[in-house]
Amino acid sequence: MIRILTAVCVFLAPFLALADVSTSSPPVETDATGLVVFVVLIVGMVGGFFWFIWSKEKNAKKDRPPADARNG
């Protein structure tokens, strides 16, 4: 495993030297719309997941018989 990792690093090292990194180019103005959409989707999916788990647990507790009926 170590040999494979070393071989990959040695193989990729020359590409760093060939990369055209120009520091004189002006910064690019980016549009934040994609970031906002991404954050809204992620927060919505995480919130929906927790709501689903919470509602499933709530319904499971409601549908369960009382403790004394379960033990016989």
Order of alpha helices (4+ residues) and beta strands (2+ residues): alpha-alpha-alpha
